[in-house]
């Protein structure tokens, strides 16, 4: 298959399953519990591949050491955004801002420069997506809560850009793309589950996990497929290209 067409298919497939993952998380009602179950589900599903994929080299481990905290920051910002606003409000902002921010970060860090035409197209696409979050004329909710949700959504988009650039380096530096992909999923569950356990305590942690079990499992499956496709895409195409397709 043509590499460009394959990258396009990966980005599009990643977009569909990403929407599914976030819908499942929002459906869990308890956003933090849903994210915790989601991350743990993805880790369990990926665990068998530890015995198949090549072990990460030293550079891959170093990049994982940067990537995991970036993902944990993203998860924290995402939970804050989804807890404060409807999916229709925060999703366009956090996912719409991510491609443009990723393009800027990739240009500065990876030296991936887009043509002026591509930059213009990416800017229009991002702004067009963010338009969905504009307030309705008869909006009757709390402006303070809405503004808080939008700020956390912007922070989420910035975190996406940061981990996109780091992860692109990870899939390109290892002995195989799967060396980074497998170990990222296997270790990623730790941060959000520790945060949930510390903030909720043992009893509430167990209760939250049970309440969000089935939506969380659904989100975990979608997340595993979505980000695996995106990460593999990063290894064969510019980061901003895959990010724009995915978001």
N, C-alpha and C positions, 0 to 999 in steps of 0.2 A: 504494500500500500504506500502511496505517496506520503512522505513524512508530514507535510503540511496538512494534508487531509486527515491523517491519523491524529495529529495534535488537535485539529478542529473537533474531531469526534470525541476525543478525550475531554476537551473543555466543555463541550455541550452535555456529555453524559454526566460530568462532574456537577454541572449546574443543576440538572434535574434532581439528582440524588441529594445535593446540598439543600435544595428547597424542601425536600422530603424530611431530611434530618432536622431542620429547624422547626418544621411544622409539628413533628412528633414531640420535640422538646417543649414547644409552647403548649401542646395538648396535655402534657404531663401536669399542668397547673403549677406544681412545685418545680420551678425552673432549675434551681440548684440541684435538687434531687434527680431531675431528669438528665442533666448534664453528667452527673456522677455515674448514673447507671449506663449512660451512653458510652462514656469513655471506658468504663470497665468491660462492657460488652465488646467493644472494638478490640481491646487488649486480649481478651479471651479468644476471640475469633482469629486473631493474628498470631497467637502464641505458637501453634504448631509449625508455622513457617520459620521460626527461630532455628529449627533443626535442618532446614533446607537451604535458606539463603546464606550466602557467604558472610562470615563475621565482619563487622565494620573494622576498617583500619584506624590508625591513630587519628588521622585528620577527621574521619567521620565521627568518632567519639567526641572530639573537640567541638564539632559543629552541633552535635546533639546536645552538648552542654550549654550551647547558646539557644538552640531551638526550643528546648523544653520549657525554660522560663518564659520565653516569648509566647508560647502556646498557653501557658498557665495565666499570663496576664490577659491574653485575648479571652480566655474562658471567663475570667473574673469580670471583664468589661462587658462581655456578652450577656452574662447573667444579670448584671445591673441594668443593662438596656432593656432586656426582655421583661424584667420584673417591673419596669416603670412605664413601658409603653406597649401598645398593640404591635403585633408582628407587621401589620401593614404600615406602621409608622417607622419603626426602627430598622426593619429589614432593608428598605430602599436606601437609607442613609449609610448604614454600615457596609452593605455590599456594593452600593453605587460609588462610594468614595474610595473603596479599596483598589480598584484597577488603576486609577489615576495616581494615587499615592504609591502603588507598587511600581508603576512606570518610572516615577521620579526616583524612588529608592534604587531600582535596578540600574538606572542610568548612572547614579552616583557611586554605587557599590560594585556592580558587575560590569559596568561599561557597556550596557545594552542600550543603544540609542535608537529611538524610533524616528521615522521620517516625519517631516512637518505635517503631511497629510494624515499619517497614522495618529499623531498627537492630537490633531484637530478632531478626528473621529472619536478617539478615546474620551476627549473632553466632553464632546456633545453627548456621547453615550452615558457617561457618568452623571452629567447634569440632568439628562432626561430621566434617569432612574431616580435621582434624588427628588425630582419634581413630585413624585408620588407621595412624598412625606409633607408636602405643603399643607398648612392648616385649612380645614374646610371653612366656608363662610360662616356657618352657624355652629362652629366648634364651641361646645359647652363644658369641656373638661378643664382641669386645672392647668393653667399655663406653666406653673412652676414645675409640676410633674412632667409635663410634655417637654419643657426645655431641658430638664434633667435627663430624660430618656434620649433626647437628641444629642446631648453632649456625650453620653456614654456610647451612643451609636457611632459617633465620630471617633471616639477613642478606640472602639472595636475595629473600625476601618483602618486606623493607623496601625493597630496591632497585627491585622491581617497583612498589611504591606511589609511589616518588619519580618514576620515569620515566613512570608513568601520568599523573600530574598535570601534569608538564612537557609531555608529548606532547599531552594534551588541549588545552593552551593553544596548542600549535603548529598543530594541525589547525584550530583556530578562528580563528587570527590571520592566516593566509595568504590570498592571493587565491583559493586553492582548497584543499580538503582534500588534494588530490594533490600540491600544491607541497611540503608538508611530508613526506608519506608517501614520495614518490619519493626525495627527497634524503636522508632518514633512512636508507633502505636502501642507497642508493648509497655513502654515507660510513661506514656502521656497521661494515663489514668491517675497516676499518683497525686499530682497537684490538686486537681479538682476534688478528689475524694478526701484528701487530707483537709482541705479548706472546709468541705461540707461537714466532716467529722468534728473538727475543732469548733466551728461556729454553731453546730446543732447539738453536740453531745451524742453519746452512744445511742440512747433510746430514740431520739428524734432522727438521727442518721438512719437507723434501721427502718423507722416508720416512713421516712421520706423515700428510701430506696424501694420499699414495698409498694408505696402508693404510685411511684413513677416507673414501676418495673416494666410493663409491656410497652408503653410509649418510649421508655428509655432504650429498650432492646431494639425497637424499630429504628430509633434514631442512631443507635450504634451501628447497625447494619448499613444504613444509608451513609453514615459518616465514613465508615471504612471504605466503601466503594467510591464515594465522592472524592475523598482526599487522596486515596491511592491513585486514582486516575489523574488528578491534578499534579501530584508529585512526579508521576511517570512523565507527564507532559512537560514538566519543567526541565527534564533531562534531554528533551529533543527539540524544544522550541523556546523562544524568548519568554521570560517570566510574565511580562505585561500582556502578551498575547493570550496565554493560558488563563491568566487572572481575569482578563476582560471577558473571555468566553464563559468562565465559571461564574462570575458575579452577575 
